[in-house]
């Protein structure tokens, strides 16, 4: 290992963002895992939204829905990325345009931020009271 290799490794470690880490994790996950994330996330979000009684306020159901949607988006993005990569490798057109992949990622980002904001507001409301 030369000094240039060390500098290059350090430089790449600094370039990592949460998006690149999640993308790498999704690319390493198996097909069944990604499908499981998508199904459990979608079913969980619907179940929380439908089955949670209105009087139950110990933990906001919205936080659970946000977590489930984020999980579903992770699975759906991973599946879409895998299909896109396989089609491009075979010389065929990808099933989704690049902007659709960006929309999927943006939905996951927005839902994650909304969930974090809801947790923060719940904690601040408890602390201020």
C-alpha positions in Angstrom: 0.0 0.0 0.0 1.4 3.3 -1.0 0.7 6.8 0.4 -1.5 7.5 -2.6 -3.7 4.5 -1.8 -4.1 5.7 1.8 -5.1 9.2 0.6 -7.5 7.7 -1.9 -9.1 5.5 0.7 -9.5 8.4 3.1 -11.0 10.6 0.3 -13.6 7.9 -0.5 -14.6 7.4 3.1 -15.4 11.1 3.3 -17.5 11.0 0.2 -19.9 8.5 1.7 -23.3 9.8 2.5 -26.4 8.1 4.0 -27.7 7.8 0.5 -24.6 5.9 -0.8 -24.5 3.7 2.3 -28.2 2.8 1.9 -27.7 2.2 -1.9 -24.7 -0.1 -1.2 -26.7 -2.0 1.4 -29.7 -2.4 -0.9 -27.4 -3.7 -3.7 -25.9 -6.3 -1.4 -29.3 -7.5 -0.1 -30.8 -10.6 -1.6 -34.0 -10.4 -3.8 -36.1 -12.0 -1.0 -34.8 -9.5 1.5 -35.8 -6.6 -0.7 -39.2 -8.0 -1.5 -39.7 -8.7 2.3 -38.8 -5.1 3.1 -41.3 -3.8 0.5 -44.2 -6.1 1.5 -43.7 -5.8 5.3 -43.3 -2.0 5.0 -46.5 -1.6 2.8 -48.6 -4.0 4.9 -47.3 -2.4 8.1 -48.1 1.1 7.1 -51.7 0.1 6.0 -52.2 -2.0 9.2 -51.0 0.9 11.5 -53.2 3.3 9.6 -56.3 1.1 9.7 -56.0 -0.8 12.9 -54.7 1.9 15.3 -57.6 3.2 17.5 -58.0 7.0 17.4 -57.7 7.1 21.2 -54.3 5.5 21.3 -51.8 8.3 21.6 -48.9 6.8 23.7 -46.8 6.7 20.5 -47.9 8.5 17.4 -49.2 6.1 14.8 -47.7 8.5 12.2 -44.2 7.6 13.4 -44.9 3.9 12.8 -46.4 4.6 9.4 -43.4 6.7 8.4 -41.0 3.9 9.5 -43.0 1.4 7.5 -43.1 3.5 4.4 -39.3 4.2 4.7 -38.8 0.4 4.9 -41.0 -0.2 1.9 -39.2 2.5 -0.1 -35.9 0.9 0.7 -37.1 -2.4 -0.7 -38.8 -0.9 -3.7 -35.7 1.2 -4.6 -33.5 -1.9 -4.2 -35.7 -4.0 -6.5 -35.9 -1.2 -9.1 -32.2 -0.6 -9.0 -31.5 -4.3 -9.4 -33.9 -4.7 -12.4 -32.4 -1.5 -14.0 -28.8 -2.7 -13.6 -29.6 -6.2 -15.0 -31.4 -4.7 -18.0 -28.6 -2.2 -18.7 -26.1 -5.0 -18.5 -28.1 -7.0 -21.0 -28.2 -4.1 -23.4 -31.9 -3.4 -22.9 -33.7 -0.3 -21.9 -34.3 0.1 -18.1 -38.0 -0.3 -17.0 -37.8 2.9 -15.1 -36.3 6.2 -16.2 -33.7 7.8 -14.0 -36.1 10.4 -12.7 -38.4 7.7 -11.3 -35.5 6.3 -9.3 -34.9 9.7 -7.9 -38.6 10.1 -7.0 -38.5 6.8 -5.1 -35.4 8.0 -3.2 -37.0 11.4 -2.6 -40.1 9.8 -1.1 -38.0 7.8 1.3 -36.0 10.9 2.3 -39.1 13.0 2.9 -40.8 10.3 4.9 -37.7 9.8 7.0 -37.3 13.5 7.7 -41.0 13.7 8.6 -40.7 10.8 11.0 -37.7 12.3 12.7 -39.5 15.7 12.9 -42.5 14.0 14.5 -40.4 12.3 17.1 -38.6 15.6 17.9 -41.9 17.4 18.2 -43.4 14.7 20.5 -40.3 14.9 22.7 -40.4 18.7 22.8 -44.1 18.7 23.6 -43.4 16.4 26.5 -40.5 18.4 27.7 -42.2 21.8 27.4 -45.3 20.6 29.3 
